[in-house]
């Protein structure tokens, strides 16, 4: 196990879905962890994971360079996990550049920036463009930064698999938008391990694409969730022209099934590119959906943990 005894590592977005796993691994390896985010009180649930004085909490907004400078002061390494679906250019592009510049000025020995598969400054989607611009800004300010591009993350607290499972629990009919779009879901714990591994000198300046062991279409993924939760909804494929019209005409509305930007993102497969440096290069063996999902998807079964007994 990589030892980080006594090192001060600042994790921006440390209280989020991925952040809690990253923080846990850093604490286990002996690091002092400074968790920086807009609402630091929302991350204090992480404090019991560390020893006395091992965790710090600081307010930070990546849109505010001065707050980043204060957050990364004295850091041996910096990890940026911040992402958003609103104000994307300011958070994921400009904000990423502010973080990289502050980390460099603070003398941090390493910077790990978490981006996303599909990051491309020429992307049709605002999300993809902001992620691509963010990577460019990071490279410009901190050339030795390691950049990680995960596919869709899954895990107990995710908003992807859980969203579909919740939908199937409530509705007998489930519309399938972009049924042929491909994903390579990656376990959040594996990405956390990759983040920590990327702090090593061997990852400096490199870009890694992170995906799990399975490539699934949207239709296959939904059917997998249905099987895992014992649900039997009727799946109805939504024609592309209908989905596109919905996204363009109503995607702005609260509660819309899909936004225009999400539709544009679905036009490109979310899988690891051929020949890309991946989890294996960071020493991480990818975890399959089936090997961990039972631990939390059981809540969506009709009889929970007693579903098998109820069926007898």
Helices and strands as residue ranges (DSSP letters): E 8-12, H 17-28, E 32-37, G 40-49, E 55-59, H 65-72, E 77-80, H 88-88, I 89-94, H 95-105, E 110-114, H 126-141, E 146-150, E 153-154, H 161-170, E 173-177, E 182-183, E 186-187, H 188-197, G 201-203, E 207-210, E 216-217, H 218-229, E 234-238, H 240-250, H 260-265, G 279-282, H 289-292, H 294-297, G 298-300, G 304-306, H 307-310
